[in-house]
C-alpha cells in the first residue's frame, strides 16, 4: 500500500512538471503577448489614430459613398421600426 501511494505521488509530481514545462509554458507566452499588447501606451496610440482619422474625414465634402449612406439609412429605418413595434 505504501509503494502505491509513493508511486501515485511521484506520478502526479512528474505530470505536474511535464505540464508546466510544455503546455503551461506556451499558455504563459500567449498571456504575456496579450497583456503586452493591451498596455496603456498602445491604447493611447490607437485612440490618437482614431482621432486623426475622424478629423481627416470631417475635412472631406462627403464622408460616405452613396451606396453606404443608403445602407445605413435602411438599417436605421429598420431599427426604428423594430423599436416602435416593441412598445
CNS distance restraints for C-alpha pairs under 8 A (distance, minus, plus):
assign (resid   1 and name CA) (resid   5 and name CA) 6.46 0.50 0.50
assign (resid   2 and name CA) (resid   6 and name CA) 6.32 0.50 0.50
assign (resid   3 and name CA) (resid   7 and name CA) 6.08 0.50 0.50
assign (resid   4 and name CA) (resid   8 and name CA) 6.17 0.50 0.50
assign (resid   5 and name CA) (resid   9 and name CA) 6.17 0.50 0.50
assign (resid   6 and name CA) (resid  10 and name CA) 6.09 0.50 0.50
assign (resid   7 and name CA) (resid  11 and name CA) 5.95 0.50 0.50
assign (resid   8 and name CA) (resid  12 and name CA) 6.22 0.50 0.50
assign (resid   9 and name CA) (resid  13 and name CA) 6.22 0.50 0.50
assign (resid  10 and name CA) (resid  14 and name CA) 6.10 0.50 0.50
assign (resid  11 and name CA) (resid  15 and name CA) 6.05 0.50 0.50
assign (resid  12 and name CA) (resid  16 and name CA) 5.95 0.50 0.50
assign (resid  13 and name CA) (resid  17 and name CA) 6.32 0.50 0.50
assign (resid  14 and name CA) (resid  18 and name CA) 6.11 0.50 0.50
assign (resid  15 and name CA) (resid  19 and name CA) 6.04 0.50 0.50
assign (resid  16 and name CA) (resid  20 and name CA) 6.30 0.50 0.50
assign (resid  17 and name CA) (resid  21 and name CA) 5.99 0.50 0.50
assign (resid  18 and name CA) (resid  22 and name CA) 6.14 0.50 0.50
assign (resid  19 and name CA) (resid  23 and name CA) 5.47 0.50 0.50
assign (resid  19 and name CA) (resid  24 and name CA) 5.83 0.50 0.50
assign (resid  20 and name CA) (resid  24 and name CA) 4.20 0.50 0.50
assign (resid  20 and name CA) (resid  25 and name CA) 5.88 0.50 0.50
assign (resid  21 and name CA) (resid  25 and name CA) 5.71 0.50 0.50
assign (resid  22 and name CA) (resid  26 and name CA) 6.68 0.50 0.50
assign (resid  23 and name CA) (resid  27 and name CA) 6.27 0.50 0.50
assign (resid  24 and name CA) (resid  28 and name CA) 6.10 0.50 0.50
assign (resid  25 and name CA) (resid  29 and name CA) 6.27 0.50 0.50
assign (resid  26 and name CA) (resid  30 and name CA) 6.35 0.50 0.50
assign (resid  27 and name CA) (resid  31 and name CA) 6.21 0.50 0.50
assign (resid  28 and name CA) (resid  32 and name CA) 6.27 0.50 0.50
assign (resid  29 and name CA) (resid  33 and name CA) 6.33 0.50 0.50
assign (resid  30 and name CA) (resid  34 and name CA) 6.25 0.50 0.50
assign (resid  31 and name CA) (resid  35 and name CA) 6.09 0.50 0.50
assign (resid  32 and name CA) (resid  36 and name CA) 5.91 0.50 0.50
assign (resid  33 and name CA) (resid  37 and name CA) 6.11 0.50 0.50
assign (resid  34 and name CA) (resid  38 and name CA) 6.48 0.50 0.50
assign (resid  35 and name CA) (resid  39 and name CA) 6.69 0.50 0.50
assign (resid  37 and name CA) (resid  42 and name CA) 6.85 0.50 0.50
assign (resid  38 and name CA) (resid  42 and name CA) 6.40 0.50 0.50
assign (resid  38 and name CA) (resid  43 and name CA) 6.62 0.50 0.50
assign (resid  39 and name CA) (resid  43 and name CA) 6.51 0.50 0.50
assign (resid  40 and name CA) (resid  44 and name CA) 6.13 0.50 0.50
assign (resid  41 and name CA) (resid  45 and name CA) 6.20 0.50 0.50
assign (resid  42 and name CA) (resid  46 and name CA) 6.18 0.50 0.50
assign (resid  43 and name CA) (resid  47 and name CA) 6.21 0.50 0.50
assign (resid  44 and name CA) (resid  48 and name CA) 6.16 0.50 0.50
assign (resid  45 and name CA) (resid  49 and name CA) 6.23 0.50 0.50
assign (resid  46 and name CA) (resid  50 and name CA) 6.31 0.50 0.50
assign (resid  47 and name CA) (resid  51 and name CA) 6.24 0.50 0.50
assign (resid  48 and name CA) (resid  52 and name CA) 6.21 0.50 0.50
assign (resid  49 and name CA) (resid  53 and name CA) 6.23 0.50 0.50
assign (resid  50 and name CA) (resid  54 and name CA) 6.19 0.50 0.50
assign (resid  51 and name CA) (resid  55 and name CA) 6.19 0.50 0.50
assign (resid  52 and name CA) (resid  56 and name CA) 6.15 0.50 0.50
assign (resid  53 and name CA) (resid  57 and name CA) 6.10 0.50 0.50
assign (resid  54 and name CA) (resid  58 and name CA) 6.21 0.50 0.50
assign (resid  55 and name CA) (resid  59 and name CA) 6.61 0.50 0.50
assign (resid  56 and name CA) (resid  60 and name CA) 7.05 0.50 0.50
assign (resid  57 and name CA) (resid  63 and name CA) 6.04 0.50 0.50
assign (resid  58 and name CA) (resid  63 and name CA) 7.20 0.50 0.50
assign (resid  64 and name CA) (resid  68 and name CA) 6.01 0.50 0.50
assign (resid  64 and name CA) (resid  69 and name CA) 5.93 0.50 0.50
assign (resid  65 and name CA) (resid  69 and name CA) 6.19 0.50 0.50
assign (resid  66 and name CA) (resid  70 and name CA) 6.19 0.50 0.50
assign (resid  67 and name CA) (resid  71 and name CA) 6.32 0.50 0.50
assign (resid  68 and name CA) (resid  72 and name CA) 6.19 0.50 0.50
assign (resid  69 and name CA) (resid  73 and name CA) 6.11 0.50 0.50
assign (resid  70 and name CA) (resid  74 and name CA) 6.19 0.50 0.50
assign (resid  71 and name CA) (resid  75 and name CA) 6.16 0.50 0.50
assign (resid  72 and name CA) (resid  76 and name CA) 6.11 0.50 0.50
assign (resid  73 and name CA) (resid  77 and name CA) 6.09 0.50 0.50
assign (resid  74 and name CA) (resid  78 and name CA) 6.12 0.50 0.50
assign (resid  75 and name CA) (resid  79 and name CA) 6.14 0.50 0.50
assign (resid  76 and name CA) (resid  80 and name CA) 6.06 0.50 0.50
assign (resid  77 and name CA) (resid  81 and name CA) 6.13 0.50 0.50
assign (resid  78 and name CA) (resid  82 and name CA) 6.23 0.50 0.50
assign (resid  79 and name CA) (resid  83 and name CA) 6.16 0.50 0.50
assign (resid  80 and name CA) (resid  84 and name CA) 6.11 0.50 0.50
assign (resid  81 and name CA) (resid  85 and name CA) 6.09 0.50 0.50
assign (resid  82 and name CA) (resid  86 and name CA) 6.13 0.50 0.50
assign (resid  83 and name CA) (resid  87 and name CA) 7.12 0.50 0.50
